[in-house]
Amino acid sequence: MIPRFFCPVPAGHTGSVELPSAVAHHIERVLRLADGDRVTLFDGSGREIDARLEKAGRTLRAHLGASSEPVRESPLQITLMQCLAGSDKMDWIVQKAVELGVARIQPVVSRRAVVRLAGDRAQRRVEHWQQIAVAACEQCGRNRIPEVLPLLALPQAVGAADGQRLLLHPEGGVPLRQSGLQADAPISLLIGPEGGFDGEELAVARNKGFAAITLGPRVLRTETAGVAILAALNLLIGDF
């Protein structure tokens, strides 16, 4: 597979472009690519460009070739509303959700979450997750980068949700295959924290139109649940 890198290139630009320092470092120091090697650049708008590396002194540039807009996005418009998970689990969730075609990721602050983020620390984590989303697009071939939204408390997050609204709840709800979801309408999917939702949070979500669904009789960990349902939705009504 030809290495892929996120690099905003102005529409209509020809010739060559200087690669961002982080991209250049990864190309030269990690992948050990050489002058003349072929790479693919994408700008996040759906476009990708064939290019070849050009070493100019200490600067690494890419000579641009043909561009195209291959269709690699899921037909489903899913916003994954993920309650914060501990350790590096959120990193894994973001990475796998992007690979599975999610359109947006909304990190959610809930009462039983083991992680507490606020202020500058919260902003830094969102920026970190956005970079994970970029890296996941580089790996999986997507040319549109899902947005990682700013943290919201659960009441505000469910109030801002749109389209078909689902929450995964192991203690009640209809099986996913009986949920009647439509592929041509946005889907907001709420996944609880490691400690689960509390009763008041469930009531708030249901009052905002969230319907409970299940994925069978087994209780999934928070880092498994979102990935499992994204894969299931792609199989039932998506492009799997």
C-alpha positions as CSV (number, residue, x, y, z in Angstrom):
1,M,0.0,0.0,0.0
2,I,1.3,3.5,-0.9
3,P,1.8,5.5,2.2
4,R,-0.8,8.2,2.8
5,F,-0.5,11.5,4.6
6,F,-2.8,14.4,5.5
7,C,-1.5,17.5,3.8
8,P,-3.9,20.5,3.0
9,V,-3.2,21.4,-0.6
10,P,-5.0,24.4,-2.1
11,A,-7.4,23.4,-4.9
12,G,-5.8,23.9,-8.3
13,H,-2.3,23.9,-7.0
14,T,0.3,22.3,-9.3
15,G,4.0,21.7,-9.1
16,S,5.2,20.8,-5.6
17,V,4.4,21.6,-2.0
18,E,6.5,21.6,1.2
19,L,5.3,18.9,3.5
20,P,4.4,19.8,7.1
21,S,7.3,19.1,9.6
22,A,5.5,16.3,11.4
23,V,4.7,14.5,8.1
24,A,8.3,15.0,6.9
25,H,9.7,13.6,10.1
26,H,7.5,10.5,9.9
27,I,8.4,10.0,6.3
28,E,12.1,10.3,6.8
29,R,12.8,9.1,10.3
30,V,10.1,6.4,10.8
31,L,9.2,5.1,7.3
32,R,12.7,5.8,5.9
33,L,11.3,6.8,2.5
34,A,13.7,8.2,-0.1
35,D,13.7,10.9,-2.8
36,G,11.5,9.9,-5.6
37,D,9.3,7.5,-3.6
38,R,5.6,7.6,-4.3
39,V,3.1,8.8,-1.7
40,T,-0.6,9.8,-1.5
41,L,-1.6,13.1,0.0
42,F,-5.2,14.0,1.1
43,D,-6.6,17.3,2.2
44,G,-9.7,16.2,4.2
45,S,-12.2,17.4,1.6
46,G,-12.5,14.1,-0.1
47,R,-9.7,14.6,-2.6
48,E,-6.4,12.6,-2.8
49,I,-3.3,13.4,-4.8
50,D,-0.6,11.1,-6.2
51,A,2.8,12.6,-5.4
52,R,6.5,11.8,-5.4
53,L,8.9,12.9,-2.7
54,E,11.5,15.6,-3.5
55,K,14.4,16.3,-1.2
56,A,15.5,19.9,-1.4
57,G,18.3,20.5,1.2
58,R,16.8,20.1,4.6
59,T,13.3,20.5,3.2
60,L,11.1,17.7,2.1
61,R,8.6,18.4,-0.7
62,A,6.1,16.5,-2.7
63,H,5.7,16.8,-6.5
64,L,2.0,16.7,-7.2
65,G,0.5,14.4,-9.8
66,A,-3.1,13.4,-10.6
67,S,-5.9,14.0,-8.1
68,S,-9.1,12.0,-7.6
69,E,-12.0,11.7,-5.3
70,P,-12.6,8.0,-4.6
71,V,-15.7,7.1,-2.6
72,R,-14.6,5.6,0.7
73,E,-17.0,7.2,3.2
74,S,-19.8,5.1,4.8
75,P,-23.3,6.0,3.5
76,L,-24.3,6.3,7.2
77,Q,-24.1,9.6,9.0
78,I,-23.3,8.5,12.5
79,T,-22.3,10.7,15.4
80,L,-20.7,8.5,18.1
81,M,-21.6,10.1,21.5
82,Q,-19.0,8.4,23.7
83,C,-18.9,8.9,27.5
84,L,-15.3,9.4,28.6
85,A,-13.4,6.2,29.2
86,G,-10.2,5.8,31.2
87,S,-6.6,5.2,30.4
88,D,-5.9,4.9,26.7
89,K,-9.4,3.5,25.9
90,M,-10.7,6.7,24.4
91,D,-7.7,6.8,22.0
92,W,-8.6,3.2,20.9
93,I,-12.3,4.1,20.6
94,V,-11.6,7.1,18.4
95,Q,-9.2,5.2,16.1
96,K,-11.6,2.3,15.6
97,A,-14.7,4.5,15.1
98,V,-12.9,6.4,12.4
99,E,-11.9,3.1,10.7
100,L,-15.5,2.0,10.8
101,G,-16.7,5.2,9.1
102,V,-18.2,7.3,11.8
103,A,-19.0,10.9,10.7
104,R,-18.4,12.7,14.0
105,I,-17.3,11.9,17.6
106,Q,-18.9,13.7,20.5
107,P,-17.0,13.1,23.8
108,V,-19.5,13.1,26.7
109,V,-18.9,13.9,30.4
110,S,-21.1,11.6,32.6
111,R,-21.5,11.1,36.3
112,R,-20.0,7.7,36.5
113,A,-17.1,8.2,34.1
114,V,-13.7,7.4,35.7
115,V,-12.1,10.3,33.9
116,R,-12.6,14.0,34.7
117,L,-11.5,16.6,32.2
118,A,-12.1,20.4,32.1
119,G,-10.6,23.6,30.9
120,D,-7.2,23.5,29.0
121,R,-6.8,19.8,29.8
122,A,-10.0,19.0,28.1
123,Q,-9.1,21.1,25.1
124,R,-5.7,19.3,24.8
125,R,-7.4,15.9,24.9
126,V,-9.8,16.9,22.2
127,E,-6.9,18.1,20.0
128,H,-5.1,14.8,20.7
129,W,-8.2,12.7,19.7
130,Q,-8.5,14.8,16.5
131,Q,-4.9,13.9,15.6
132,I,-5.7,10.2,16.2
133,A,-8.6,10.6,13.8
134,V,-6.2,12.0,11.2
135,A,-3.8,9.1,11.7
136,A,-6.7,6.6,11.4
137,C,-7.8,8.2,8.1
138,E,-4.2,7.9,6.8
139,Q,-4.2,4.2,7.6
140,C,-7.7,3.2,6.5
141,G,-8.0,5.3,3.3
142,R,-10.6,7.8,4.2
143,N,-10.2,11.2,2.7
144,R,-12.7,13.1,4.9
145,I,-11.6,13.5,8.5
146,P,-14.4,13.1,11.1
147,E,-14.6,16.0,13.6
148,V,-14.0,15.4,17.3
149,L,-16.3,17.8,19.0
150,P,-15.6,19.7,22.2
151,L,-16.6,17.9,25.4
152,L,-20.2,18.3,26.6
153,A,-21.9,17.2,29.7
154,L,-24.5,14.5,29.0
155,P,-27.6,16.7,29.3
156,Q,-26.2,19.2,26.8
157,A,-24.9,16.4,24.5
158,V,-28.3,14.7,24.2
159,G,-30.0,18.0,23.8
160,A,-27.8,18.8,20.8
161,A,-28.3,15.4,19.1
162,D,-30.1,15.2,15.9
163,G,-31.6,12.5,13.6
164,Q,-32.4,9.0,14.9
165,R,-31.3,8.8,18.5
166,L,-30.2,5.6,20.2
167,L,-28.6,4.6,23.5
168,L,-27.0,1.3,24.2
169,H,-28.5,-0.2,27.4
170,P,-27.9,-3.8,28.5
171,E,-30.9,-3.9,30.8
172,G,-33.6,-2.9,28.4
173,G,-34.4,-2.0,24.9
174,V,-35.1,-3.6,21.5
175,P,-32.5,-5.7,19.6
176,L,-30.6,-3.6,17.1
177,R,-32.1,-5.4,14.1
178,Q,-35.6,-4.5,15.3
179,S,-34.8,-0.8,15.8
180,G,-36.2,0.3,12.4
181,L,-33.2,2.5,11.6
182,Q,-33.1,4.2,8.2
183,A,-29.9,4.5,6.3
184,D,-30.8,7.9,4.8
185,A,-31.2,9.8,8.1
186,P,-28.5,10.9,10.6
187,I,-27.9,8.6,13.6
188,S,-26.8,9.8,17.1
189,L,-25.5,6.9,19.1
190,L,-24.9,7.3,22.9
191,I,-22.5,4.9,24.7
192,G,-22.3,4.9,28.4
193,P,-19.2,5.1,30.6
194,E,-17.4,2.2,32.4
195,G,-19.7,2.7,35.4
196,G,-22.9,2.8,33.3
197,F,-25.5,5.5,33.1
198,D,-27.3,6.6,36.3
199,G,-31.1,6.7,36.4
200,E,-31.3,10.4,36.0
201,E,-29.1,10.4,32.9
202,L,-31.2,7.7,31.4
203,A,-34.3,9.7,32.0
204,V,-32.8,12.8,30.5
205,A,-31.7,10.9,27.4
206,R,-35.1,9.3,26.9
207,N,-36.8,12.7,27.3
208,K,-34.7,13.9,24.4
209,G,-35.9,11.1,22.2
210,F,-33.2,8.5,22.7
211,A,-34.5,4.9,22.3
212,A,-32.7,2.1,24.1
213,I,-31.3,-0.8,22.1
214,T,-29.4,-4.0,23.0
215,L,-26.7,-6.0,21.3
216,G,-27.7,-9.3,22.9
217,P,-27.6,-10.7,26.4
218,R,-23.9,-10.0,27.1
219,V,-22.7,-6.8,28.7
220,L,-20.1,-5.1,26.6
221,R,-17.3,-2.9,27.9
222,T,-17.6,0.8,26.9
223,E,-14.6,0.5,24.6
224,T,-16.2,-2.5,22.9
225,A,-19.8,-1.3,22.6
226,G,-19.4,1.6,20.2
227,V,-17.1,-0.4,17.9
228,A,-19.5,-3.3,17.9
229,I,-22.6,-1.3,17.1
230,L,-20.8,0.6,14.3
231,A,-19.8,-2.6,12.7
232,A,-23.3,-4.0,13.1
233,L,-24.9,-0.9,11.6
234,N,-22.6,-1.0,8.6
235,L,-23.6,-4.7,8.1
236,L,-27.4,-4.1,8.5
237,I,-27.9,-0.8,6.6
238,G,-24.4,0.4,5.5
239,D,-21.7,-0.7,3.1
240,F,-20.4,-4.0,4.6
